[in-house]
């Protein structure tokens, strides 16, 4: 019985909404941070049965299971079914589609257009005449790669994501972050 008391002190003695025992570690009062005396609790006989079942399961397992480091399983209240989540998005879908189309156009054409290996898109923003994208290309490879020379280029696109021009904004070493800090 002393072992059951020790077990009940280590694990929260509250019951979850589905009737299972809370798996979070207990604080001094025997409850976890989420439960208190107002919640239904596990009786001493239930705690003893759970401990016996845990002992039997541990004896039956040949491989010792790793112990958790303060983490606990999620309860039914904490789990969310993705199919039940309402997808109310405040952003207009056309605006997102426009940005995605511009990004795909820029990714597929920047390397060919500028003549260097494409590294990434760092900015896409709307303008009065269409879109402005800032991309980074590798102008010179080096070992280690933190010494690569990266060029930042601005690409101008119309509202249909057709490229109208580009210009280099600056160059920097990949590992040089002082300008960005």
N, C-alpha and C positions, 0 to 999 in steps of 0.2 A: 504494500500500500504506500510505503514511503517513496518507492520508485514512481508510482502513479502521481503522487503529489509533486515530485520533482519534474516529471514530464509536463504536468498541467501548468507549472510555473514557467517552463521554458516555452510553451506554446500557448497562444491566446486561447482562452476557454469559451469564447463566444461561438455561436453557430451562425453560419452564413444563411442567406435566403433560401438556398437549396437544401438546407438541413445538414450540411457538412460542417465539420469543425474548421474554424479559421486557421490557416496555416502560418500566419505571421508570428514572429516572436513576441512573447508577452513582456510587458513592463512590470514594475513592482506590484501593481494591483491585480495582475493576472490577465489583463486585457492588453491588446495591441493598441497602437495609436488611433485606430479607427473605431474601436468598440469600447463600451463601458458597461456598468452594472445594469443599464436599461435593456441591453440585448439579452436574448435567451442564451443560456450557457449549457455547457456539457456537464453532466453529473459526474460524480466520482466513479460510479460504476462504468459509465461510458468511457471515461478517460482510461480506466484500467483495461477495458476490453480493447481499446485502440492500441494501448501499449503492448498488450499480448499479441495482437495481430501484427504489429510492427516487428516484435521480436521473432515471431514465427516466420515472417517474410524474410527477415534478415538471415535467419538460420537456413532457410530454403535457398537463398541466393548464394551461389558459390563466389561470385565476384562482389566485392564490397563496393557499394555505390558511393561516389564522391559526395561529401557533405556540402551543403550550401553555405556560402559566406554571407549570411545575413539577408539573402534574398528569399522571397517567398513566392509561391504560386499565386496567380491572379484569381480572384474570386469571380463568380458569375456576374456580379455587379460591375466589376472592372473590365470585363471582356466586352468587346463590341463586335457584332457581326457586320462586316462591311456591306452586306446587302441591305441591312436595315438603316444605314446612315443616309440621311437625306442629302442629296447633292445640290443644295442651293448655292450657286456660285453667283456672286455679284458682278463679276467681270463679264463683259460681253464676249461671246464665243468668237465673233468675227475679228475682234481685236487680237485675241490670242492666236487665231489662225494666221492673221497677217504677220505677226512677229515670228511665228514658226516658219512660215513660208520664206520670209526674209533670211532667217537664220540658215535654213537649208540651202538657199541660193548662195549665200555668202560662203558657207562651208564647202560647197561643191565647186565654186569658181575662184575663190581667193588665191589658192596656190597657183593655178594656171594664169590668172590675171596678173599677179604680182611677180611671178617667176621664182618664188621660193616656197619651201615646204610649209604648209598651213600648220599652225600650232593651236589656235583657239580664237573664239569670239569673245571679246571682253565687254562689248557694249552694242546695243541696238536701241535706237530711239527714233521716234517719228519726227519729221520736219514738215515745213509748209508744202514742200514739193514731193514728199515721199518718205524715204527712210535714210538714216545714217547708221552705218555699222563700223565699229572699230575692231579690227582683227589683228592678231599677232602671228608673224611668220618667222621661221628660223632662217636668218640671213647667212649665218655661218655656224657650222657644228664645231664643237670643241670637246676635249676630254680634260677634265670631267664636264658633264653637261651643264653644270652651273656656270660655265664660262661661255656657253652658246651666246651668240649675238642675236637678239630678238628685235625685230622691227615692228612697230605699231603703225598700222595703216588705217586711214579712214576711207570707207567705200560709200559712194552716194548711189542710192537706188530710187527709182520712181515708185509710185503707188502700186504698180504691178510687180514690184521686186525685180525690175530690169536694171542692170548696172549701167550707170552713166559716167562714172569716173572714180578715180582713187588718188590718194596722195599719202606720202609717208609723214607721220606725225613726229616720231622720234625713234631712237635706237637705244638699247640698253643690254647689259649682260644679264642673263637669266637669274643669276645669284645675287644681283645688286638690288636690294630692296629699299635703300635709303630714300629714293625718290618717292616711294609709295608710303612711307611711314610718317 
